[in-house]
Amino acid sequence: MVIEEIRPSSAKLIVNRASYKTKNRAVMSIIDRLENINIYVKG
């Protein structure tokens, strides 16, 4: 619930290459969940 919007904000999901390769399922799961709640994911 937003009480008062002071300023818009954004966030980025940053994954290093080693983690992306070794933890691909976990990373993709997070991305899928973010996409499902209508957060724009730039690829």
Secondary structure, DSSP 8 states (H G I E B T S, - for coil): --S---S---------HHHHHHTHHHHHHHHHHHHHTT-----
